[in-house]
Amino acid sequence: MSRQPRTAARILVDQLVLQGVDRVFCVPGESFLAVLDALHDSPEIELVTCRHEGGASMMAEAYGKLTGRPGVVFCSRGPGATNGSSGLHVAFQDSTPMIMFIGQNPRDMLTREGFQEIDYRRMFGTQAKAVLQLDDAARTVEYVTRAFQLALSGRPGPVVIPLPEDMLTDVATTPDGHWAVAPVSEPGTAALAEVRGMLAGAARPIVMLGGSGWNAEAVAAFRAFAEASDLPVTASFRRQDLLDNTSPSYIGEVGLGANPKLIEAIRAADVFLVIGARLGEIGTSGYEIMEIPCPKQRLIHVHAGADEIGHVYQPELGIVSNPAAFARALAAEGPVRGDWAGWRAQARAAFEAWTAPRTVPGAIQMCEIMGWLDANLPEDTIYTNGAGNFSVWLHRFHRYRSFGTQVAPICGSMGYGIPASLAAKFARPGSTVICIAGDGDFQMTCTELATAAAHGLNVRILILNNGMLGTIRMHQERHYPARVSGTDLSAGNPDFTAFAHAYGAHAERVTRTEDFVEAFLRADAHDGPAVIEIMIDPEALTPAASLSQIRAAAQG
């Protein structure tokens, strides 16, 4: 087949099959009709029709997170691509392999500002690893293979391929490509010895895990190494599933609203081993856990992308390595011994105190609900979420037990949780999938309930409804107390249960903690998507302080 004349669209779809793509996400557009037609004859690939390109691209990104292979999304030109850019941004900042194909204007129309025309090289030049406009059918295999290779290599990320509409029906004779495999850089013997020596000589070591490129084998190996070495280990923002949170070595997450005692501990550390994390703004508490550019801590930075090492912080030792390969190699040589048991125990105790259940205003106590979910759902339950204050109940009080169970946007994109939950159910149909969403967050991508219903996906969505954009309201009360502007959603919010019913989902509203369990059990028995609206008291703005307390503190 590889030497037969084929249209560019047929060649493209054949390469997707060859690369193991079993599912593509899209909102159909006339600019790539030829690809849709080629997919019709490719039963190996399931075409998932989404309701908005933002939802489609977020599904593709989450699929890439969970599978380790590039998620694939097709967008139509112009508005389709701009809508889809939201998921592209997640993939870029989250270092997720992904490929976005965009139906482009015919070649003879380009540069005239034709209908919906955009120069995607300029538009996405800083939002993707590469933008490769495919103008020649004979180079389809080359471009698609390169895209998969780029998306997987070094620091993983998204690649964009615009497809001129007329080019897709051109015929070419070209051989197929090969399975794309990311070159895996591994640490050398000397570098490993230096890492072990620096750790052994430390009095207050801390390890941070983050980034992408991990696998279950490496996570298990590193856990054994960390526990045998009695090392304290933190996770970067929304990478909490890289170490079982019940491990005595786990000391918490460096993210938004991080435990102050954890931040103090990192500042006091004498050796800081960072494996896989970029050391970006959120994962460094606003670039304040270390001095720039030369930290006081002896910084060891391990990252697959050479350009990330020294990008902000100059390490004493930089190692270009895939994080999984480094973790396995470090663990293979056995534990590192040192006199830091008390240091680790102190950091773990601070984590347990920080995450201890607490009572907040109102009839709903989310700590109790999270505690019940932890006690009653399988350890491999996948939790997804978007952005908002609501996510603190999940990130702070849930214990992530298994690798690949946290699917959340490092870039902090609202609306991510629902499409991510669908992608999770597609990727792992046997796993329980829970989406935690706020009322504002839910409404960003709630139309993807139709996609869930169409595919019979048993996702469980918990809407934490406090009638406001909670994060912005929190900051508003801190900086402009009692001057509420734009953050109140209560007057315009729909009846979420009626909304969900309209899509064929099971839906219930819960106003008291004690009613949650029975409501959840009924929802979980439903064959299809289910929504539980949980009515949060507006005063319960954060676990640490109520809305009134935040306002009073700002007013002095």
N, C-alpha and C positions, 0 to 999 in steps of 0.2 A: 504493500500500500504506500510505503514511503516514497517510491519512485514514480507513482502515478500522478498525472496532472490533477491538481486540486485547486479550488478557490482558496483565497487567503483565509476566509472564515472557516473553511473545513480544515485547513492546515492548523489554524489556531486552536480549534477545539480538539484536534488530534493531539496537539502538544499538551493540552490540559489533561487529557486522559493519560498520556504517557507520564506526566508529573504526579499522577496519583490523585488528582483533584476529583473528589466525589460529589462536590456540591458547590454551586455558585449562587451568589445572591445578587438580585438586580431589581430595578424597576424598568420594565421594557421600554425601549425607545426606538423610533423609526431609524435612527442613525446607526443602529447595529442589528437590523432585521436579519441580515445574512448570518450573523452569529446565532441568533435565536433559531433560525432554520437549521443550522448545523447541529445545534444542541438537540433538536427534535430527533435526530438519528443517532444520538449518543446516550444510550440508556445507562452508561456507567456514571453519568453526571446527573444529579438531581438539580433542577432549576427551581430556586426558591424565589417566588415573586413577592416582593415586599411592598409596603404601602408608601414608603418615603425613602429617598436615597440616603438620607442620614441614618435611618434604621438599617438599611441594607449594608452600608459601609461599616457600621458598628458591629453588625453580625459577622461580617467577613473578618474584621479585626479580632473579635473574640474567638472566632473559629481558629484563627491563626495562633492565638495565645494557647488554646487548649490542645491543638494537634501538633504544634511545632512546625508545620508546613504552611506556606503562604495561603491566607484566606483570599478568596477571589470575589471581586464585586464588579459588575458592569453598570455603568451610568450613561445616560444619554448626555448629549452635549449641553453646554450652557448651564441653564438652571439645574439640570440633573447633576452635573459635575460640582457646581457650587454647593448644592445640598449635600452631596456625598463627601465634601471636604471635611465635614465634622469627624467622620470616622477615620479619614486619612490623618488628621491631626493627632488623634488618639494613637494610631499605629506608629507615627513618627516619634512622639514623646515617650511612648511605652516600649519602644524598640521591638515591635511586633512585625513578623514577616507578613506582607500583604501585597496584593497586586490589584490595582484599579485600572480597568479598561474603560475608556471613554469613547463613545461614538463621536466622531469629529465630522466637521463639514467636508464635502467633497473637495478634492485637491484643487480643482480649478476655481473654487470659490474662496480659497484661503487668502488672507491678508486684505480682504475688501470689507471687513466687518460684516460678513454675511449673517444670515439668520442664526442667532445664538452663538456666534463665533467667539472663541476665547483662545488666546495663545497660552496653552497649558504649560509650556516650558517656563514662561514668565510667572504664571499664576502659582504653580506648584513647585517652582525651583527650590524654594527653601523649606518645603513641606514634604519632600520625598527624597529618597536616596538618588533617584534618577527619574527624568521624564523622557521617555523614548518614543517619539512619534513615529509610527510605522507607515512609511509612504510607499514601500515597495513590497509587493506580495512575496517576491522571491526571498526576502529577508525575514519573513514571519518566524520561522524556526529560530533563527539567530536571536531575534529580539525577545521572544518569549522565554527561551532558554536563559538568556542573559538576565532577564527580569527575575526569574526564580533564583538564579545564582546570587544576584545582588541582594535580593530580599533576605536570603538566609545567611550571607557571609558577614564576617566581622560583627559589628553592631547591627543586628537585624533591623529591618524597617520596610517601609512601603516603596513600591515602584509604580509609576504611572505610565500607561501606554495609550495615547490617543490613537484612534483607528479611523482614518478618513473613510467615509461611507462608501465611496466608489471603489476604493482600494480593496475592500472586503470581497468584492465579486471578481477581482482579477484572478487569473489562473496562473499557477506556477508549478514547476516540477522541482521538488526539493526533498532531500532526505530528512527524516525526523531527527530530533535531538536526542540527548541522553538525560537520564534522571539527574536532577541537580542535587549535588551534595555539597554542603558548606565545608570548606577546608577548616579543620579543627586545629587550632593552635594550642599546644600543650606546654606547660612549664618545664624548663630544663632542670636537670639534677641540681645544678649550682643554685638556681633561684629557689627551689624547694628547700634546700639546706639553709639558705639565708633566712627564709621565712620561719622555719622551725627554730633557728637560732635566736631570731628576734623575739619570737613568742616565749621561748624558754627563759630568756633574760628579762622578761617583763615582770612587773609587780602588779600592774593594773591593765591587763589586756582586754580588748573588746573586739569582737568580730561582727561585721555587718554583712548580711546577705541581701542581694537584690538583683535587678536586671532580668533579662530573658536568656534563654539558651540552656536552662536547667532540664533535668529529667529525674524521674522517680529514683533511679538507681543512685545518682549522685547525691540527691537529697538524703536518702537513707544512709549512704556512706558518710556524709558529713555529719549527720546527727550522731552516729556512733563515735566518730572522732571527737566531736565537741563534748559529748557527755563523758567519754573516757578521759579526756583532757581537763574536764571540769571548767571549760571556757564559757564565759558569758557571751551570748549571741543575740544581736538585735536584727530586726528586719527593716529594710527601707520601705518607703511609703507604698502601701498596698501590695506588699510582697510577703505578707505574714505567713503564707502557706509553705514557705521554704524551710521551716522548722516547726515540728509539732509544738503547739503553744503550751502543751502540758509538760514538755521537757524541762527539767530543772535548769537547763542551760539557756532557755529562752527568757529574754528580759524585756521584750516589748518592741514596739514599732516607732521609728522616727518618721513622723508624718505631721499632718495638720493637728494642732492641739496635742502635741506629744507630751508624755509624762515629764514634768520639769526635772524630776530626779534622774531620769534616763539621760536627758540632755546634760545635766551636771556630771554624770558618770562618764560620758564620752569626752567631755572637756577635761576631765581629770585623768583619763586613760593615758598610759605612757606608750602603748603600742595599739594601733588601730588598723586591723586587717579588714579591708573592704573587698568583697568578692562579688563582682557582677554589677554592682550599683554604679550609676553615673556620677553620683555626688552632685545632684541638681539642687535647686532651690528648696523644694519641700523636704527632700531627704537629708538636708543639712540644717533644717530649722532656720531657713532664710540665710544660708551661708554663714551661720554664726556658731556652729559647733567646733569650728577650727579657724585658726587665723589664715588669712589669704596673703600671699600665695604659699607661705611656708608654715605648716602647722607645727605647734609645739609637740603634738603627739608624733611618734615615729609612724608615719603613714605608709602602709603597704597597699597599693591599689592594683587589683587584678581585674582586667576588663578585656573583652574580645576585640574592642575597637581601639587601636593604638592612639587615635586622635583624642580619645576621652581621657587618657592618662596625662595628668598635668594641665588639663583644660582650665581648671580653676585652682585646684590644690596641687602643689608640687610634692609628689611622694618621695620618701627616702628610697623606696623600692617600687618600681613599676613593672608589672608583668603582663604581657599581652597573651591572654589565654582565654579560651572558652571557660565559663565558670564551672560547668559540669566537669570538664576535664581536669581543671585545677583541684576541685573538691575531691575527686576520686584519687588523684595523685597524692594529695596531702594526706588523705585518710589511709592510703595504702601503706604508708611508712609507720603507722601506729600513732598512739597518742603522744602529745607533748606534755611534759611534766613541769609544774611550776608551783610556786607558793602563792596561789591566788584563790583558794577555796572560799575564804571569807569574803573576798571581793565579789565573787560570783554569787554567793548566797545573799549578800546585801542587795545586789542589783535585782535578783529574782524576787526578794521580799518586797522591794519597791514596786515591781510590776504587779505582784499579787494584791498589794494594797491599792494601787491605782485602778485595778480592774474589779475590785470587790463590789458587789451589788450595792446600789444606793436607791433611796426613795426620792421621787420628784413629785411636784404638784400634780393633782389630777387623779382620775380613777384608773388610768392606764399606767402600769409600771413596766416599762420595756425591759428592765433588767430581769424581771421574773419571766417574761415571755422569752427572752434570749436564753435564759437558763433552762426553760422547758425544751426549747428546740435543741439545745446542746445535748440534753439528757436523753432525748427520744428519737432524734434523727440519726441516720447512719453517719459514720465518720467521713465517708466520701461525698457527703452532700455538698453540692456546689452552690456557693452564695455569690450573687451578682448585685451590683449597685451602681448608681450614678453618682451625682454630687449633691451635697447639702448636709446640713447639720444632722439630719436623720441618720446618716451613715455612721455616726459615732456610736450608736447603740450596737451596731454590728461589729465595727472594727475594734472597739474597746472592750466589749463584754462577751463576744463570741470567742471560742477557742477553735482556731483552725487546726485540724488534726492531720490532714493529708495534702500532699502536693497536688496542685491543680484544682483546688477547691475555692480559691479566691479569684474572681474575675471582675476586676474593677479598674477604672481609668486613672492612671498616674497623672494624666494631664488634667483631671478634675472636670470632665465633661458631664454636664447634666444630660439626662435621658439615656444614658448608656445601659442601665440595668436591664430594661426590658429586652432590647435586641440581644444583649449578651446572654440573657437567660434562654432565649430561643436557640442561639448558637450552641450553648452548653448542652441543651437537650438533643440537638442534632448530633453533636459530637459524642455524647455519652448518654444514649437513650436509657440505659439502665440505672442512671444515677438520679437521685432526688435533686431538683433544682429549685432554689428559693431566690427570688428577687426582692430586695428591700428597696423601696422607693419612697420619696416624699411626694406630697400632692403636686407641687410645682414640677418636680423632676419627672413624675409619671406622665404629666401632660405633654412633655416634649416628644415622646415617641409612643404614646398609648395606642395609636392606630395599628401598631404591630400586633395587637391582640387579634386582629383579623388574620394575620399570618400564622399566629399560634393556633388559632381555631382551624384554619384551612389544612394544617398539617397534623392536627390532633396532638399537639405538644402539651404534656402535662406539667407545665410550669406553674409555680405557686408564687403569686405576687402579693406582697404585703405593702399596702400603701399607708404610710405614717402621715396622717392628715392633721396638720395643726393650723391650716388656713392661712399660711404665709410662706414667703420665701425665707426660711428660717436663718440661713447663714447670713444673708444680706441684712435681715432685720437685726440679728445679733450685732453686726458691725455698726449698723445705723444707730442702735441704742447706745453703743459705746462711744461713738463720735458725735452723734446728734440726738441726744436722749429726748424721748417723747415727741420727736418730730418725724412721724411715720409718713413715708413718701414712697409710693410705688411697690411696697412689699406686702401689702395686704391682699390675699387671694380669696378670702372667705366669701365675699359678695358674688364672685364670678365662678367659683368652683362648681362643677356639675355634681349631680348625684352619681358618685363613682360606681355604686353597685348597679344602678340602672344602666349606666354606660357600659359596664362589663357584661351585663345580661344581654345587651343589644348585640354584642359580638358572639354570643353563645357561650360565654364563660360562666362558671359558677361564681357567685358573688355574695358576700355578706358584710355587714358592718358590725364592728365590735366596739363597745363603749366602756366595757369594764374588763379588767385583767382576767377575772375569774371566768369570763365567757370565751376567752380565746381558744382554749384547748379543744372544746367541742366544735367550735367554728372551724378550726384548722382540720380536725379529723373529717368533718363533712367535706371541706374543700379538697382534701387530699384523696378522698374516695371518688372524686369526680374524674371521669375519663375525658380530659381536655384541660384547657387553661382555667385557673381559678384565681379569684381576687378576694382578698380580705382587706377591707378598709378599717384601719385602726385609728380611732379618734383621740388624738394627742391633745392634752391641755396646752394652750398657747404659752402658758407660764413655764412649761417644761422645755425650755429652749435649749438647755445643755444639761448634762449630768451634774455639772459643778455649780451652776448658778441659774436661778430662774430669770425670766424676762424682767420682772420687777427689781430683782437684785442687781442685774446688769445695769438697768436704768439708774437706780439709786447710786450705784458706785460711780457712774459717769457724771451724775449731777453733783457729786461731792457731798 
